[in-house]
Amino acid sequence: MPREHVISDELLDEAWVSLARNENWVAYNEISYFLEKGDMHFFKTSDEAHEFSNSNISEYDNYRVVFAGSIDELLKKIPYGEVINLNFKIMNEKNFEYLKDQLKYHGFGEGLQPELQTQLSKAGAEFTLAHKTEVNKKELEATLYFRRSDTTDMYFLNKYDLRARTERKDETLSQTFYMNKGQGVTLKEAYNLLNGRAVHKELLDKEDQKYKAWIQLDISSRDKNGNFERKQYHENYGFDIRAALAAYPIKELGNPEEKEKLLKSLEKGNLQQVTLKGEMAEIKVYVEANPQYKAVNLYDTKMQRLDQDQRRELLLKLETGETGKQQEKDKKQELGQEEQPGKKELKASKGREAWENKGLVTKKREGKTKGLGI
């Protein structure tokens, strides 16, 4: 579709300053009809410019990168008062590369690429792709929704529906996960959310400002669209995953590399196995983030969640080699409050013997004749 670009005076002033600082790599928004401040960005290296261009593709943003040594060269390379003929084939290939990378990053693999390319070539208003896989031996079915922009020929992944079998109750749950400027939860993160676990993500607010927060689904409550309500715990909420883990003698925390792997795994919402190490024992458990209560949950190897008393018993066993119940039993035995099997009978026998020695029990006569013996 033919289109002319006009550059504002304010943007030209910015261009003068940026080029004078040797920021000669320029990324400008091809979609905008009138280029204003914010539609053009300047960088010192090609890699920085292309990284910015690839990371800022949306319905209203599509940046092209050029090199300009001067304002005159910039005006020649950016169509200014000239008609641009967008090549559909080039745009289609660029759109395919962008969507292909997006699907791979969000955990959908490479199997959808042939069908994706076919659908893009049809140039319809919208289309869907179906994806099936397994996570932890549980079936996942996803339907991905693509739609063409109202202002360009670019297609975007707007959302996907996910159906999954849960781990603990083995029931099928479903949820719609939306994309925001090409970003959203990955397939594995979505699976973890449907299993009630929390995920740590970088999000965008209404002003497109980035912030980080833990998100979690309220499996007991659905909204008007049938989706589970989403709970969110901002950084100001005060949950510190490192401090929560430090409450337990986790062996992996002693190794910087293993510690980072553990933190990243928990932030993705995974249930991660760790080793609790004490003076007398090492015990394998599973751990997950619990931002609502600013803590972590522990599970035994049978995936049974440990309550407060069970966690206390576990920590005691790590340090002493025995549980609190065993210690209580040993203490009772030491104080004589609990008698071992057979001890009661032995004690009774000794007691009778003592009484007989004191003459308080009449002994049975052994002779068979009556009267006095001579």
HELIX and SHEET records of a PDB file:
HELIX    1   1 ASP A    9  ALA A   20  1                                  12    
HELIX    2   2 SER A   46  SER A   55  1                                  10    
HELIX    3   3 ILE A   71  LYS A   77  1                                   7    
HELIX    4   4 PHE A   88  TYR A  105  1                                  18    
HELIX    5   5 GLN A  113  LYS A  122  1                                  10    
HELIX    6   6 LEU A  187  LEU A  194  1                                   8    
HELIX    7   7 GLU A  235  TYR A  237  5                                   3    
HELIX    8   8 ILE A  241  LEU A  245  1                                   5    
HELIX    9   9 LYS A  251  GLY A  254  5                                   4    
HELIX   10  10 PRO A  256  GLU A  267  1                                  12    
HELIX   11  11 PRO A  291  TYR A  293  5                                   3    
HELIX   12  12 GLN A  308  THR A  320  1                                  13    
HELIX   13  13 GLY A  324  LEU A  335  1                                  12    
HELIX   14  14 LYS A  343  ASN A  357  1                                  15    
SHEET    1   A 2 VAL A   6  ILE A   7  0                                        
SHEET    2   A 2 PHE A  34  LEU A  35  1                                        
SHEET    1   B 3 MET A  40  PHE A  43  0                                        
SHEET    2   B 3 TRP A  25  ASN A  29 -1                                        
SHEET    3   B 3 TYR A  63  PHE A  67 -1                                        
SHEET    1   C 4 GLU A 126  VAL A 135  0                                        
SHEET    2   C 4 LYS A 138  ARG A 148 -1                                        
SHEET    3   C 4 TYR A 155  ARG A 165 -1                                        
SHEET    4   C 4 THR A 172  TYR A 178 -1                                        
SHEET    1   D 3 VAL A 199  LEU A 204  0                                        
SHEET    2   D 3 LYS A 210  ARG A 222 -1                                        
SHEET    3   D 3 PHE A 228  HIS A 234 -1                                        
SHEET    1   E 3 GLN A 272  LYS A 277  0                                        
SHEET    2   E 3 GLU A 282  ASN A 290 -1                                        
SHEET    3   E 3 ALA A 295  TYR A 299 -1                                        
END                                                                             
